[in-house]
Amino acid sequence: MGKSIFIAGTDTGVGKTFITAGLNYCFQKANYKCCSFKPVQSGGIEKNGSLIPGDIEFVKKLTGIDEPYEKLNCYCLKEEVSPHLAAELEGVEIDTNKLLESFNYLKEKYNYTLVEGAGGLIVPIIRDKYYMYHLIKDLNLPVLLVARAGVGTINHTVLSCEFAKNTGIKIKGIIINGYTNTFCEKDNIDIIEKATGIPIVSVMPQINVYDFSHLKSYYKKHIELDKIISLCF
């Protein structure tokens, strides 16, 4: 059975998919079998008459993972809102057992399975019953937290870490995304590391060119795979 880690964000739009794709690529370049698992995707993309999970599509295009969408994503929902609301709007009942079974299938097949959440730790999956942090606990996984570099990130990141600690979730490392090397961002990183006591395992500079060849060289330069491997369980 392979190892895994849960990739969570301090907020939506913080760059979880961008980081997850890069980690997948780096694992593959190191000759590990690796895949992404996106349990629930809202804001699915309409393509050829069906909905596909855009986050998984990006990873598949970058890495060439040969696995059908339905194995890498359990629920693809149309509305770009919180998963619980998207499911309600579409009359979809989310079965948490299906999420766990799909994860176990991938963990048996791959050396590393990177589980990507939706939004932050307290995003509802089923209204009033089941949140993202419940899923993390059910999967029994450590967390790699993706955080912004700029103004506001101290509050978001430290609160996310405190919430995780209080609910028994282990955040093993933090990745800072979108770094532009300002004095404010440098100070943010220093404060976050001291306030949380959690290592910052990568600082990813802001990137403006998104063709795959450029992305691949960017990931190779800025991701230290040994640090990520040490976090997985």
N, C-alpha and C positions, 0 to 999 in steps of 0.2 A: 504494500500500500504506500502511495506517495505522500509527500508533505504538502502543506497548504498554508496560506495566510489570507486574512480578510483585509481588503483595501477599502478603508473608509475615508470620508472627507469631513472637514470641519463645516462644510456647507455644500449646497449644490453648485455646480459649475466651477469647482475648485481645481479640476483637472484629474479626477480619478481615472477616467478612461485613458487619457493621454499617458499617465504614469503606468497603468496596467499594461497597456500595449507595449510600452518600452521595456518593462520587466519581462514580458513574454518573449520579446525579441532577444533580449540578452540571455535568457535561459536557453533559448533555441540555439543561439550562436555558440553557447558553451556545451552543446550536444546533449542537453536535457530535453526530455519530452515534457512540454508545458502547455497548459491551456488556460483560458479564461472561463469563468462561470459567472454569469450575471443572473441571479435568481429571478429578479423582477425588473423589467424595463418599462417605464412609461415614456410617452412621446415616441412611439415606434414609427418607423419610416414605411410609407406605402410603396411597394415595389412589385410590379407584375401581378397586381391584384391581391397581394397579401401584405401583412405587416411584418417587418423584420426589425430586430433590435439593432439600432444604429451603433451602439457601443461595441457589440460583438462584431458587427460588420467591419468596423475600423480595425479591430484586432486581427480579424481573419485576413483582411487585405494586406496588412503590414507583415504578418508572419506566415501566412499560407496555411494556417491550422486547417486540417482536413477533418472537420467534424460538423455535422449538420447543426443549423441554428437551434433546433429544438433540444439538442443535447447540451448546448451551452447557455440556454436561456429557457426558463420554465414558463414565464408569463410575459408576453409582449403586449402592452396596452397602448391604445392610441393617444389618449389625452396626455399632454405634457404637464401633469400635475403629480401630486404625491400618489404613490402606488395604491394606497387604500381608496382614494377618491376616484382614480382612473378605473379601478376594478368595479367600484359601485356604479359608475356611470355606464359601464359596458356590461353590467350584469354578470361579472366574472367572480366566482368564489375561489379564493386562493387557498390551496391545500398545503399547509406547511410540511406535511409528510412528503409531498412531492418534491419540495425544495431539498429536503435532506436526502431523499433517495437519489436524486439527480447528482447531488454533490458526491455521494458515496460511489456512484458509477464512475465519475471522472477521477476520483482519488485512486480508485483501483487501477485505472488505465494509464495515468500520467505520473511522471516523477514529481511534478509540481502543479498544483491547481491554485490559481489566483482568483479568489472570490471578490467580485466588485460589488459594493453596496450601491444604494441609491440615496443621494443626498447625505445627510449626517446621521449620527447614531440614533436620533430620536424620531426618525421618519416612520410614520405608521405604515405597516403592510396590511394589517386588518384593523379596521377602526376599533379603538378602545380595547383591543385584545392583544395585538402582536406588532411589535416594533422592530426596527432594524437591530437594536441591541439584543432583543430576544433571539433573533436568528443567529447572531454571532455566538451567543451562549450555547444555543442548541448545536451549532456546528463545532463547538469547543475549539475555537481558533484564536490565536493571537492576532493583533491588529497592527497594520501599518497605516498611519494617519497621514493623509495628504492635506497640506495647509497652504494658504496664500502667503506671499512674502510681504505685502503692503500693509497700509494702515488698517487697523481693525483685527489683524490676525492674532495678536496677543490674546485678546479677550476670547475670540472664537476657539483658539487652539487650547488654551489653558482650561477653559470651561469644558471642552470636549474630553480632555484628559481626566479632569476631576470627576465628571459624570461616569466615565468608563471605570475609573477606580472604585467609585461608590457602588457600581453594579457588578463588580467582580470580573470586569473585562480587562485584559492585559494589553495595553498598547506598548509594543516592543520598540517601535521606531517612528520617526516623523520625517516626511519628505516635504521640503519647502519648494513650492512650484511658482514659476513666474518671476524669478529673482532678477532685478535690474541693477543691483550693486549700488543702491543709494545708501546714504548714512542711516536713514530711517530703517531700511530693511535689515541692514547689518545689526542694528540695535535690537530690532524685533527678534531676530534669530537668537541673539545672546540672551534676551529676557526669557524667551520660550524655553530654551534648554535649561536655564537655571530654575525657572518656576516649576517646570514639570518633572525635572530629573530624568527625562527620556532623551535618548540620543537622537540627534538629527543625522540621519544616515545618508542624506543626499540633499544638495541645494541645486535645483534645476533652473538654469537661467531662462528668461523669457525668450521664446522663439517665434519668429515671424514667417519662416519659410516652412511649408508643410508638405513638400514633395517627399516621397518615401526614402529616396536615397539620402537626402539631407537629414531626415529624421533619424535614420539608422545610424549615421555617423554621430549625430547629437547624443543619442542614447548610449552608444558605446563609450563616448567621452565622459559622460556625467553620471552613469550608474555603476556603482561598485557592487558587482554581483555577489561577492563573498559576504558583504554586509547583509544583503537581503537573504541569502541562504541561511545565515545564522539566526534569522528571526523566525523562520518557518518551523511549523510543528507537524 
